Amino acid sequence: MNLAKISSNGQITVPIEIRRLLGLKSGDKILFFQNEDGEIIITNASAQAIKRAQTALSGAAEMIGISSEDDVQALVDEIRYGKE
């Protein structure tokens, strides 16, 4: 268990163990949200944004016919050099 104290300005210092677990470094932002049980969850905002993007894009490659690294390279080449 880790404990943090709130300053008179409402600031806290996130304990080093928690920063390590969340992959936080100086300048990162943290996200607070409440789950269905009423618990407050703290997470790395960047990691959460990446997870949301991955969820939103899930299945997109299959929808446009990309199933291998060769397909990805062909698409990159097409975009980079135009259709040949």
NULUMSE-242307 format. One record per residue: x, y, z of N, C-alpha, C in turn. Coordinates in steps of 0.05 Angstrom, whole numbers, plus 32768, in hexadecimal, padded with zeros to 4 digits. Each point is the difference from the previous one (the first is absolute). Layout:
N
{r {X Y Z} {X Y Z} {X Y Z}}
...
END
This chain:
84
{r {8011 7FE8 8000} {7FEF 8018 8000} {8012 8019 8000}}
{r {7FF8 8013 7FF0} {800F 801A 7FFF} {7FEE 8016 8009}}
{r {800C 8014 800D} {7FF1 8016 800C} {800B 801A 7FF5}}
{r {7FEF 8013 7FF9} {8008 801A 7FF7} {7FF1 8015 8010}}
{r {800D 8016 8005} {7FF4 8016 8010} {7FF8 8017 7FEC}}
{r {7FE9 800C 8004} {7FF8 8016 7FF0} {800A 801A 800C}}
{r {800D 8011 7FEF} {800A 801A 800A} {7FE9 8014 8002}}
{r {8006 8017 800C} {7FEB 8015 8002} {7FF7 8009 7FE4}}
{r {8010 7FFC 7FEC} {7FF9 8007 7FE4} {7FF0 7FEA 7FF2}}
{r {7FFB 7FEA 800E} {7FF2 7FE9 7FF4} {8013 7FEE 7FF0}}
{r {801A 8003 8003} {8012 7FF0 7FF1} {8009 7FE7 8010}}
{r {8007 7FEB 7FF1} {800A 7FE8 800D} {801A 7FF8 7FF1}}
{r {8010 7FF1 800E} {8018 7FF4 7FF4} {7FF9 7FE2 7FFD}}
{r {8001 7FF7 7FE7} {7FF9 7FE4 7FFB} {8019 7FEF 8009}}
{r {7FFB 7FED 8011} {8017 7FEF 800A} {800F 7FF3 7FE9}}
{r {801A 7FFD 8003} {8011 7FF5 7FEC} {7FF7 7FE5 7FF6}}
{r {7FF7 7FEF 8012} {7FF7 7FE5 7FF8} {7FE8 8002 7FED}}
{r {7FEE 8013 8005} {7FE9 8004 7FEF} {8008 800B 7FE5}}
{r {8013 8014 8000} {800A 800B 7FE7} {800C 7FEB 7FEF}}
{r {800F 7FEE 800C} {800C 7FEA 7FF1} {7FEB 7FED 7FF4}}
{r {7FED 7FF9 8011} {7FEA 7FEE 7FF6} {7FF1 800C 7FE9}}
{r {7FFB 801A 8001} {7FF1 800E 7FEB} {8011 8009 7FE9}}
{r {801A 7FFD 8003} {8013 8009 7FEB} {8000 801E 7FFD}}
{r {7FFD 800F 8016} {7FFF 801D 8000} {801C 800C 8003}}
{r {8004 8016 7FF1} {8018 8010 8003} {7FF9 801D 8003}}
{r {8013 8011 8006} {7FFB 801C 8004} {7FF2 800C 7FE7}}
{r {7FEB 800F 8005} {7FF1 800D 7FEB} {7FE8 7FEF 7FF6}}
{r {7FFF 7FE7 8007} {7FE9 7FEF 7FF7} {7FE7 800A 800E}}
{r {7FE9 7FF8 7FF5} {7FE6 8007 800C} {7FF4 7FE6 800A}}
{r {7FF1 8002 8016} {7FF1 7FE9 800A} {7FE2 8005 7FFD}}
{r {7FF2 7FEB 7FFD} {7FE3 8001 7FFC} {7FF2 7FF4 8018}}
{r {7FEC 800D 800A} {7FF0 7FF6 8016} {7FE4 7FFA 7FF6}}
{r {7FF6 7FE8 8005} {7FE4 7FFA 7FF9} {7FF4 7FEE 8015}}
{r {7FE5 7FFF 8001} {7FF2 7FF1 8014} {7FF4 7FE7 7FF2}}
{r {8004 7FE9 800C} {7FF4 7FE8 7FF4} {7FE4 7FFC 800B}}
{r {7FF3 7FEA 7FF7} {7FE4 7FFB 8008} {7FFC 7FFC 801E}}
{r {8016 7FF7 800D} {7FFE 7FFB 801D} {8006 8019 8011}}
{r {8005 8017 7FF2} {8006 8019 800E} {801D 8004 8006}}
{r {8011 7FEC 7FFA} {801D 8004 8005} {800C 8013 7FEB}}
{r {8013 800F 800A} {800E 8013 7FEE} {8019 7FF2 7FF5}}
{r {8002 8000 7FE6} {8017 7FF3 7FF3} {8013 8015 7FF6}}
{r {801A 7FFC 8003} {8014 8012 7FF6} {8010 7FF1 7FEC}}
{r {8004 800C 7FE8} {800E 7FF3 7FEB} {8011 8014 7FF0}}
{r {8013 7FF6 7FF1} {8010 8011 7FEF} {7FEF 8009 7FE9}}
{r {7FFC 801A 7FFD} {7FEE 800B 7FEB} {8009 7FF9 7FE4}}
{r {801A 7FFF 7FFB} {800A 7FF9 7FE6} {7FFA 7FE3 7FF9}}
{r {8005 7FEE 8014} {7FFA 7FE4 7FFB} {7FE2 7FFC 7FFC}}
{r {7FF0 800E 800E} {7FE3 7FFE 7FFD} {7FF7 8009 7FE4}}
{r {800C 8016 7FF6} {7FFA 800A 7FE5} {8008 7FEB 7FEB}}
{r {8016 7FF3 8004} {8009 7FEC 7FED} {7FED 7FE8 8000}}
{r {7FF7 7FF8 8018} {7FED 7FEA 8002} {7FE6 8006 7FF2}}
{r {7FF7 8019 8003} {7FE7 8008 7FF3} {8003 8000 7FE2}}
{r {8017 800A 7FF6} {8005 8000 7FE3} {8001 7FE3 7FF6}}
{r {800D 7FEF 800E} {8002 7FE4 7FF8} {7FE4 7FF3 7FFE}}
{r {7FF0 8006 8014} {7FE4 7FF5 8000} {7FF0 800B 7FE8}}
{r {8003 801A 7FFB} {7FF1 800D 7FEA} {8009 7FF5 7FE5}}
{r {801A 7FF9 7FFE} {800A 7FF6 7FE6} {8000 7FE2 7FFE}}
{r {7FF7 7FF2 8014} {7FFF 7FE3 8000} {7FF1 7FF6 7FE8}}
{r {800D 7FEF 7FF0} {7FF3 7FF5 7FE8} {8003 8010 7FE7}}
{r {800B 8018 8002} {8002 8012 7FE9} {8012 7FF4 7FEB}}
{r {8016 7FF4 8008} {8013 7FF4 7FEC} {7FF2 7FEA 7FF0}}
{r {7FF1 7FEF 800E} {7FF2 7FEA 7FF2} {7FEB 800B 7FEC}}
{r {7FF3 8016 8008} {7FEB 800C 7FF0} {800C 800B 7FE5}}
{r {8019 8008 8000} {800C 800B 7FE7} {8012 7FEB 7FF3}}
{r {8000 7FE8 800A} {800F 7FEA 7FF3} {801D 7FFD 8008}}
{r {8008 800B 8017} {801B 7FFE 8009} {8002 7FE8 8013}}
{r {8011 7FED 7FF9} {8002 7FE8 8011} {801D 7FF8 8005}}
{r {8013 800F 7FF4} {801C 7FF9 8004} {8011 8019 7FFF}}
{r {801A 7FFD 8008} {8013 8016 7FFE} {8004 8008 7FE3}}
{r {7FFF 7FED 7FEE} {8002 8007 7FE3} {7FEA 8012 7FF7}}
{r {7FE7 7FFB 800A} {7FE9 8011 7FF9} {8005 801C 800B}}
{r {800B 8002 8018} {8005 801B 800B} {8015 800E 7FF0}}
{r {8015 7FF2 7FF8} {8015 800D 7FF0} {7FF5 8009 7FE5}}
{r {7FF0 7FEF 7FF4} {7FF4 8007 7FE6} {7FEF 801A 8003}}
{r {7FF1 8002 8016} {7FEF 8018 8004} {8012 8018 8004}}
{r {8015 7FFE 8010} {8013 8016 8004} {800C 8008 7FE6}}
{r {8009 7FED 7FF0} {800C 8007 7FE6} {7FEC 800E 7FEE}}
{r {7FE7 7FF6 8000} {7FEB 800D 7FEF} {7FFC 801D 8008}}
{r {7FFE 8004 801A} {7FFC 801B 800A} {8019 8012 7FFB}}
{r {8017 7FF5 8005} {8019 800F 7FFD} {8006 8006 7FE2}}
{r {7FFD 7FED 7FEF} {8009 8003 7FE4} {7FE9 8002 7FEC}}
{r {7FE7 7FFD 8009} {7FEA 8001 7FEE} {7FFC 7FE4 7FF3}}
{r {7FEA 7FFD 7FF3} {7FFA 7FE6 7FF3} {8013 7FFD 7FE8}}
{r {800A 7FE8 7FFC} {8012 7FFB 7FEA} {7FF2 7FF0 7FEA}}
END
